[in-house]
Amino acid sequence: MTSTLTDLTATEAVRLLRRKEISPLDLIDAAEARIAAVEPAVNALPTLCLDRARDHARRIMASPSPASDEPGWLGGLPVSIKDLTDVAGVRTTYGSPIFRDHVPTTSHPLVQRIERKGGIVVAKSNTPEFGAGGSTFNEVFGRTRNPWNTSLTCGGSTGGGAVSVATGEVWLAHGSDHGGSLRRPGTYCSVVGLRPSPGRVTRGTSNNLFSPLSVHGPMARNIQDLALFLDTMAGLCPLDPLTFDAPAVSFTQAVANARPPKRVAWSPNYNGKLAVDRETRDICEQAVRRFEQLGCVVEEFAPDLGEIEEAFMVLRSQHFVVDRELQLLSHRDQLKPDIVWNTEKGLAQTPSQLAWADRERAAFYRRVAAMFQHYDIFVTPSAATPAFDVNLRHPETIDGEKLTNYMGASTLNAAMTLASVPAVAVPAGFDRFGRPVGLQIAAPARGEAAALGAAWLYEQVGGLDRLLPIDPREGTVPVG
């Protein structure tokens, strides 16, 4: 019974919960057994809170919730929460030795929303220190490994979340995304991860409340489950000034009623401006043709990038100044080098550099908006290279080009971050070494329904979601 429950999709499990054919306690038992079985190989969920979860389950079972009629009701489904995000009474370290023993007394507003809608937090998922990095490791909990090949990284920064859904430890995972932190781990683990539009999901307690760069969002094994969890998360929050009301038509319903997009813009590398591994480009080129099987017109097109790569680094570094300046002064010796570098880069920037970056971002947004006047969705690879050695901070090269900093592999994702449009990572296939490769599907601003609908139709053609959950597999780091 336990293995059967962990094989269920989130949507299937919630349906059975509504019918009372299974209970939340059954699912917690199944999750606990699965976590015990796979954690030694992957280290995705270093902090468990199963007693707290069972107490919550009993409350759900004891009395009906008014939220049970709302979109996104989870009915007692176990989920993981990224260790950047507070859960009351549960150790929350932010992946930092500074907060090694931190136990918050209040949950983040998004966690409160998830729990009000019947999500049961069973664990905190591993993350790089303060979410900074494309590989999930920190001094508190160590490295999280890719279940497709445990010698490889799962990506970052929502690496633990991606692994937890890929292996069936939980049915849904919460995460966050700045420069690809929901999309690249999704790709590396062959799951789906959505970066929503800024304001779609509350960021609650962030000091960067007026910046659209970092957002919270869902991860899942398939698009239907992803839409369900977005319904759980979406909506106005009085603590976040960028948030707005959830849509009148739920994302779950929008996906169920999806129609193929008419015109698809596809770009393997922004007209040669970005380095992308050749095999990744070839796999993605074949995968995007699945839209033609749906009757879509697929044309190669990309908006001009301009100087968006440098603009992103300027704006990201300013983001780090807001978040990390005080810790740099008080705990510099406990911050990893990438955080020190990014924060000091921000502190050295001039007002003119910040003004230039904002102008560059605005110009790029206008070019992206113009593209969406002609195309319904925009598709690129969702990572420039497949998963790399788990012991590395970032890939050393992409298509033969050496990287100069830890964000050098992120521009495919960062471009859509700066455009403030929703983007979802979906599996595209596997390279010759068995490493997952994925597509990034973007839609116009606040167009999550369009992105998810197109991704769901694409998923039906490919069927890669049916390979999950998987048991962790040992392997070696590919050479060549």
N, C-alpha and C positions, 0 to 999 in steps of 0.2 A: 504493500500500500504506500509506504513512504516514497519509494522510487517512482511510483506512478504519480504521486502528487507533485514531485519536483519536475516531472516531465510536462506537467500542464503549463499552458501559457497563462499569463496573468488574467486575460479575458475569460478563459475557461474556468480558472480557479474562482474568480469573482462570481461567475454565473452559478457555480456549485455552492458558494457561500450564500448567495441570495436564496437558493432553494433549500438551504439547510441540509444539503446532502453531505457536506463536510463542515467542520467548525474551524475557527481561527486557531484553536489549540492544536488541531490536527496538522495544520500548515506549519505552525511553529515547531512542532515535533519533527516534521519532515525537513524543515530548514536546518534545525539543529543537527540532525543526523548527516545531512549533506555537507554542512560546514565542517563537521568533524572529519569527514572522509576526504575532502579536497584541500582544506586549508594548509596542511603540511607541505603541499606541493606548490601553492600559489601565494599564500600570505596576502589575501585580499581584504579580509575582515578581521583586523587585529583586536578590535574591542567589541565584545558581545554584551547584550543587555537582555538576556532571555527571561529573567524573572520579571523585569519591568514589562517586557512584551506580554507575558502571560497575564499579568495584572490588567493590562490594557485589553487583552482579548476577553477576559471575563467581564469587564465592564461593557464591552460591545455586545456580548452575548446576553447580558442581563437586562438591557433596556434598549428599545429602538432609538435610533438617532434621527433627528430632523434632517441631517445631511444625507440620509439614505436615498432620498428622492432627487438629490442634486447630481449633475454630471460629475463623473470622476469618483463616485462612491466606490471604495475598495473593500468594504465589508469585513475587514479583519485580515487583509493580505499582508504578509511580511515584506518589508522593504529595507534597503540599506540607505544610510545617510552619510554623505561625504564628511570626512573628519575635519573639514573647514567650518562646519555648521553645527551650532550648539544644539544639543539635546539635553533637556533638564535631567540632572542626576546621573548623567553618563559621561565618563571621561572623554574629553574633547581636546585634542592636543594641537590641532592645526598643523600637524606634522613637524612641530618645532620643539626642541629641547627646552626652550623658554617656558613652554606650557605643558611640559611632560606630565604633570600631576593635576592639571586643570579640570575641575568638574563644575560646569555651569549650573546655576539654580533655575534658569529660565531657558526655554527652548526658543530657537530662532522662529520668527513669524511664519516662515514657510513650513517648518516642522510642525508647528501648531496647526496649520491648515491641513497638512497631510494627515495628521492624527485625527483631526476633527472629521475628516472624510473617510475614516476607517482604515488608514494605513497604519500598520504596526511596525514600529522600529525594532529590529532585532539585532542590528549591528552598525558600527561605524566603519566606513570603507577607507582604505589607505590612500594617501595623497602625498605628493612632494611637499616639502616645507613651504607653508603658506600658499600652496598651489602653484609654485613657480617651477616649471620644468616640464619637459616632454617625456620624462621617464619617472615612474612612481617609486621613489625611495626617500627615506629620511632617517635621521639618527635615532628616532624613537622606536620605530617598528621595522626598519630595514626595507628590503626590496620586495615589490610585488611582481610576480612572474606571469608571463603570457601562457594561458592554458593550452594553446595550440602547439607551443614549444617552450618549455619552461626555462630554456637558456636565453630567451628573448624578453625584451621589455613588453609591457602591456600598454605603453604610452602614458601620457599624463595630461592634465593632472587628475582626471577622474578615472585613474587606472584601476583602483580597487573596485569602484562601482561597475566598470565594464566587465571585469573578471567575475564579479559576484553574480551577474546575470548570465554570462556566457556559460558558467559552470553549473548553474541551477541552485546556487546557494540561497538566492532570493529570486523573486519574480520580477521586481522592478528596483531600479537604483536611482537615487537622487544624485545630481552633480552640478557643476558650475563650469562656465566657459568664458575665457577671455581671448586667447589666441588659438582656440581649437580644443579645449580641454574636455569637451563632450564628444567631439567629432573624431579626433585622432585615436583616442583609446577605443572608441566604438569601432573604428576601422581595424585597428590592430587585433581586436578580439572578435571580429566578425559579428558584432551586435549593432544596434541602431542607437544613435544619440542625436538629440536635437538641441541646437542653440536657438532659443526663441528670440523674437524681437525684444529689444529693451522695453521694459514695462509690462510685458506679458505675464511675468512671474516676479513676485516680490523678492527684493534683495534684503529687505528688512533693516538689519543693523549695520550695513556697510557705511564706512566713512566716505566712500566715493558715491554717495547717493545720487549725485547729479551728473555722473559720468555714465554713458551708455556702453562702456567697453565690456564690463564683466556682468554676466547674467547667470541665473540658476535655470536648470532644466532637467528633463527626464532622459533615462536610458532604459532600454528594454531589449527583448530578444526579437521582437517584430514590430511592425509599424502600428498594427491595431492596438497592441499593448502600450506603445509609446503615446498614441493619441489619448488613451484612457488616462495615463499618468499626467499628461499635460492638462486634461480636464480637471484632475485633482488639484493641480498647482495654480492654474490660471485665475486671475481676477484682481480687482482693486484691493489695495492694502493702504490704510491710512499712514503707515510708517514709511512708505516708499512713494515719493512724489512723482515718479515716472509711471506708476502703474495705472491701469485702466480696467474697465469692466470686462469680464469674460464674455465671449460672443453669445448671441442669442441661439445659434445652432452649435451644439457641442462639437468638439473635434472628433469624437468617436462617431457621431452621426455624419459629419462631413466626409470622413474616410469611407464610411459605408456607402455613401452616395457619390463617390468620386467618379469623375469622367476624365478620360485621357486629355492632357494638355494638347493644344493644337500645334504649337511651335516650341521647339526645345533648342536653346543655345548651348553648344558644347564646346569646351576648350580644354585641351590636354595640358597646356602650359602658358596660357595668356600670350599667344602668338610668339612663343619662344622667349618671353621675358623671365620666366621662372624655370629653375632646374627641377625636373621630375624624372625619376628613374625610367629608363626606356621600357622595361618590362611592365612597370606600373602603367605607363601610358598605353601600351598595347592591350593590356587586360581591360582597362577602363574604356578604351575605344570599342572593344567588342561588347562590353556590358551596356554602354549607352545605346547601342543599336537595338536593345530590347524595347526601347520606346517606339522604334519604327514598327515592331511587331504589334504595338498597341494602336497603330495608325497615326502616330505623331510625325511631324516633319522635324528632322534633326539637322541642324546646320552648325558648322563651326564658326563661332563668333565669341569674342571677349571684349569687354570694355577696356579702354586704355588704362593701364595701371598707373601711369604717371609716376610720381615718387612716393607711392603709397607705402612701400616697404619701410622707408626711412620715417615717414610721417607716423606710422604705427609705433615705431620704436620711441619716437619723441613723446607721443601721447601715453604710451604704456609706461614709460619712465616717470612721467608726471604722476601717473596713477600710483606708482611705487612710492613716490615722495609722500603722498597723502597717507598711504597705508603703513609705510615702514620707516619714515624719517626718525620718529621718536625711539623706535627700537634700535635703529642704527646707532643712536647716541648712547643708549643704555645697555645694549646687549650685542654690540658689534661682533664680539668673539664667538657668539652662539648662532650667528646667521651664516648660511652657506654662501659661498663666493658669488653665485649667480644673483642672489638677492642684493648683496652689497654692491655689485657692479651695476645692476639696473637702477638702484636707488641713487647711487652717486652720479650716474649718468643724468638722472632727472635733476638732481641738485645743481649740476653744472650748466644746465640749459638756460638760455636767455629768454626773456619775454618774446623777443622776435622769433625765436625758433618755435615756441609754442604757438604763436600767431600763424606762422607759416604752415605748421602741421594742421591746424584747424582749417585753414583755407584749402589745403590740399585734400583734406578729408571731405570737405563740402563739395569740391569740384568732382571728386571721385563718386560721391553719392549721386550727383546729378547725372553723371555718365551711366551709372548703374540703373537709375530710374529711367533714363532714356532707353536703355536696352530693354527694360521690361514693358515699354510701350509696344515692342515688336515681338517679344518672346514671353511665354508664360512662365518658364522656369529656366534656370541657368545651371549647368552641370559641369563639374570639374572632378579630377581625382580628389579624394578627401585627405590624402596624405601623399607627400612627395616621394616617400620611400617606404617599403614595408618595415615591420618591426626589426629592431637592431639588438645588439648584445645588451642584455639586462644590466651589465656592469658599466655601460657608458651613459653619460648624461644626455647625449644627443647623437644622431648619426654623424659619423666623421665626414662623409662626402655624400653628395646627391648627384647622380649622373656624372660622376667624375669631378664635380666641383667641391672643393673643401669648404666647410662651414667655418665662419669666423666667430659666431656666438650661439648660445643655446636656443635662440629663437629663429635661427636661420632656416629651419625646416618648416616654419609655420605660416608662410605668407599666403598659401592657398586658402587657409582658414582665416587668417587675420584680415585679408581683403574683405571678406563677407562680414567680419566683425565691424570694420570701419564703415561699411555700407549700411549697418544697422538693419540688415534683413535676416529673416529666419533661414537657417541652413541645417539640413539633416544629413547625417552620414549613414549610408546603406552599403551592405556587402556587395562586392562586384565579382569576387572569385579569389583564386589563390595563385601565387607565383610558383615557379618550378621547385621551390623549397618547401611548399605548403604553407607559406605565410599569407594571411588574409590581406586582400586589397579592397579598397572601397571607393564609392562615388560620394560626392557632396552635391546635394540638390538644394538650390536656393530659390526663393520666390520673392516677390515684392514685399516691402515693409509691411509688417503685420499680416502677412500672407501665410501663416502657418498651415491653414487648412489646405491651401493649394500645394504647398511643399509636401505635406503628409499624404495628401490624396495621390499625387504623382508617385511618391515613394512607395505607397501601398500597391498601386497598380504595377509598378516595376517589380516589386517583391514577388507578386503572384507569378510573374513570368519566370523569374530566376529560381525561386524556391530555396534559397540558401538558408533562410531562417529555420528550415526543417532539420538542419544539422545540429541544432542546439536543443538542450544543453549538452556539453561535452565533458568527458573526463580529462583531467590534465594529462598532457603527453610530454614525456622527456624528449630531448633533442639536442642538437649541437648548433652553434652559430654558423650560418652559411658563409662560405667563402666564395667570392666571385660574383 
